[in-house]
Amino acid sequence: MTGPKHSKRRTRSRREIDIFIEIIHDDQTRSALLIENKIDAEEQPDQAESYREELDVLSPDYDVTAMIVVCPEGYRAQHYQFISKFDVCLTYQSIRDWFVNAEKEAGDEAVLRYRFRAELFDQAIYKHRRGYTSIPDSVVGDFNAKYVKMLAELAPQISPGNSMLKPANPRESTSMIFNQNKSLAEIPSHIRPRRFAHELGRGSDRRANYVAVTFAGWGVFLPAIHERLQTDTTEIGASFSAKPPNKSRPNPGLIISIPTEPVDNQGSFSAQQDMLADGIETVLSLRKWLVENPYILQGWKVLIDEQKRRLNDEY
């Protein structure tokens, strides 16, 4: 007997386990599988370690436990160190091939089901999501390359993320997402932002034009700590926001941003290079404040932990 479940425990930053499968065998022995699904997102800080901690807690109650990562072959090759922390890596290609082979041996009624499932994995492998295809654009890729070069000259402390280093990015990609673990390495991991980015906004005042960091899972507590956040960041003129929680995102991140000039990454780089240089200066300013004020970040975390305890006590 098997059954998928939502993990009831949360480790580290209350990170959720993607899938928890409990198997009760005919001989009444029990197995627990923790499954992380990855398609293209980079690992979050201590993500594999969180799974291992959860597994350690479950182990006394089960005869067999394992943590598994499911991902495309390309992701496995690109993130081998992260993948190696799991007990098993199951690729999308191997799952697709299983459905393809099962289709060949299935009866008429099951053929369409197996074919549909194989096609879903094909879509995931090639990043076709519900009919949408992300098409790389050389203009955006060239712009990114020039931005990375300027970043290396003006802000060597800032490490570009993988998406910035691709030869071509989709036209809708307007975010310069830095490697936060390298760029903010001085900040302890438990209070380090999960995302650090320069949003370019396609040259429009009406779109997002700012440098921002996002703290995982803190957004739901923004109303309770907003006044404290504003007081602590007066010198850098930061703004604060968070997406509303919902079923798919119950613990949204807290976004701290500083405005920048609107830049069009499909326009002329040289015509906008002064604005880009100013934006990179803002990147450095935000980084400097974060690195020099870990005690303030720790104070925010203490406040949020208190809010979490109050919330738990209410339930």
C-alpha positions, 0 to 999 in steps of 0.5 A, spaced: 500 500 500 502 506 498 500 513 499 503 520 497 503 525 503 504 532 504 510 533 509 508 535 516 515 537 518 519 543 516 526 544 517 531 550 516 527 555 513 520 551 514 522 549 507 516 544 504 518 537 502 515 536 494 513 529 495 512 524 501 511 517 499 509 512 504 509 505 502 506 499 507 509 492 504 505 486 504 509 484 510 507 490 514 514 493 513 514 500 512 518 505 507 518 512 506 521 516 500 522 524 500 522 526 493 525 533 490 522 535 483 527 540 479 526 542 472 530 548 472 531 552 478 537 552 482 538 549 489 535 553 495 540 554 501 541 548 504 536 544 500 538 537 500 541 538 507 533 540 509 531 533 506 536 529 510 534 532 516 527 530 515 529 523 513 533 523 519 527 524 523 523 519 520 528 514 520 526 511 527 519 510 524 520 506 518 524 500 516 527 503 509 528 511 508 531 514 502 531 521 499 530 522 491 531 528 486 527 527 480 530 532 474 532 532 467 539 529 465 541 536 463 540 539 470 543 533 473 549 534 469 549 542 471 548 541 478 552 534 479 554 536 486 547 538 489 544 532 486 550 527 489 547 529 496 541 525 494 540 517 495 537 516 488 537 521 482 531 519 477 531 523 470 525 525 467 528 521 460 528 515 464 521 516 466 519 518 459 522 512 457 518 507 462 512 510 459 514 509 452 515 502 453 509 501 457 505 504 452 507 498 447 505 493 451 499 496 454 492 494 452 487 499 448 485 503 454 491 504 457 495 506 451 493 513 451 494 514 458 501 512 457 502 516 451 499 522 455 504 521 461 510 520 456 508 527 452 508 531 459 515 529 461 517 530 454 514 537 455 518 538 461 524 536 458 524 541 453 521 546 457 515 546 454 510 548 459 502 548 457 504 549 450 508 555 451 515 555 448 521 559 451 525 561 445 532 564 446 534 571 443 541 573 441 539 580 442 538 579 450 543 574 450 548 579 447 546 584 452 547 580 458 554 578 456 555 586 456 552 587 463 556 581 465 562 584 463 560 591 466 559 587 472 566 584 473 569 591 472 565 595 477 563 590 482 567 584 482 564 582 489 557 580 485 557 573 482 553 572 476 547 567 476 547 561 471 541 565 467 546 571 466 551 567 463 547 563 458 549 565 450 541 567 449 536 568 454 528 568 452 526 575 450 521 576 456 527 575 461 528 581 464 532 580 470 539 579 472 539 574 477 546 574 481 548 568 485 546 570 492 550 564 495 557 567 492 555 574 492 552 574 499 557 569 502 559 573 508 552 573 511 550 567 515 546 562 511 540 562 515 539 569 514 541 570 507 536 572 502 534 566 497 534 571 491 538 577 489 537 581 482 537 587 478 530 588 475 530 592 468 523 593 467 524 593 459 525 600 459 518 602 462 516 606 468 510 602 469 514 595 470 519 593 476 525 597 476 529 596 482 535 592 485 532 587 490 533 581 495 528 576 497 528 572 504 524 566 503 518 565 507 518 572 511 513 575 506 506 573 510 509 577 516 510 583 513 504 587 516 507 585 523 514 587 522 513 593 516 514 599 521 521 595 524 523 594 517 522 601 515 526 604 521 532 599 520 533 601 513 532 609 513 539 610 510 538 606 504 531 608 502 528 601 501 521 599 500 518 592 502 513 588 499 510 581 498 506 577 494 499 574 498 499 567 500 495 562 496 495 554 496 501 554 491 505 559 495 503 559 502 509 562 505 511 568 500 518 571 500 519 578 503 522 583 497 526 588 499 528 593 493 531 600 492 529 603 485 533 604 479 532 607 472 528 603 467 533 599 462 531 596 456 535 589 455 532 589 447 535 596 446 542 599 445 547 597 451 551 603 450 546 608 450 544 606 456 550 604 460 550 610 464 543 608 467 546 600 468 552 603 471 548 607 476 544 600 477 550 596 479 552 601 484 545 600 487 547 593 487 553 594 491 550 599 496 544 594 497 550 588 498 554 593 502 548 594 507 546 587 508 553 584 509 555 590 514 548 589 518 547 581 519 545 583 526 539 587 523 537 581 519 538 577 525 533 581 529 528 581 523 528 573 524 527 573 531 521 577 530 519 573 525 520 567 529 516 570 534 510 571 529 511 564 527 510 561 534 504 566 536 501 563 529 502 556 531 499 557 538 493 560 535 492 553 532 
